[in-house]
Amino acid sequence: MHKQKKEKLLSVLLRLDVCIASVALVLLVGVTFLGVVMRYLVGEPFGWIEEVQAALIVWVVFAAGGAAYRTRNHSAIDMLYNIFPLKAQKVINAFIAITVACVLSYLCYTSFEYIQLFVRTGRETSVLHVSYVLIYAIVPVSCILQVLNYILCDVLHRCDESFDIDGDEINE
């Protein structure tokens, strides 16, 4: 029973990125729709809408990154890869894993540096005065989740494919 609770907790944590990205996407669509209505039907456009849209785009893109690994939706061009023998493919996979980990680790490190800069300078958006720390806080979290998802799915081959996108079990 204890193992089932751990598996369930892991499953929930791995889906957290999808929930965050989904909420941000719904908000983005809603704010954009409301902005169109206010601009063209009411004639009173919101002055803050671009700031909110830009922040939500950042959250959608970065929050969905880990889920893209888990669902194998990242871009892949495997035509050339498939012509190599199995041993060469294993070497290529190791190189790709190291490259992915290094790039995401560097992005994570750099994003922490930027966040620290935003904290030191108190930088905010010009209209709503929202701290850039809140807008870009998703980036290091996303990098860590992407590395974990990459390791789970492509290195350990432990993608949870027994659940569909809604989290319901698929009975085969």
C-alpha positions, 0 to 999 in steps of 0.5 A: 500500500505504501508503494501505491501511495508513492506512485500516486504522489509521483503521478500527481507531481508529474501532472502538476506541470500540465495543470499549471500550463492548462490554467495559464492557457485558459487564462491567456485565451480568456484575457485575450478574448476579453481584450478583443471584446473591450477593444472592438465592442466596447471601445475601451481597450485594456492598457495592461493586457499585453503584460498579462499575455506575455507573462501567461505565454511564458508560463504556458511554454515553460510549464508544458515543457516537462509534459512534452517530454513525458508525452513524447511531443518534443520535436524529433527528427529520427530519419537519420538516427534510424539508419544507424545500427543499434550500438551507434543509436545507444551512443547517440542516445547517451550523447543526446541525454548528456546534451539535454541535461547540460543545456537545461542545467545551464538554462536553469542556472541562468534563470536563477541568475536573472531572478536574483537580478530581478530581486536585487533591482526590484524590476517590475512591469511598467503598467501593472508593476508586477515583479519579473520574479513572479513572471520568470519563476516558472523557468527554473522549476520547468528546467528541473521538471524537464530534466526529471521527465527526460530521465524518467522517460528517455533514460529509465523508460518509466513514462506513465502511459497507463493514464490518459491526459485526464489522469483516468486509467486506460483499460486495455 
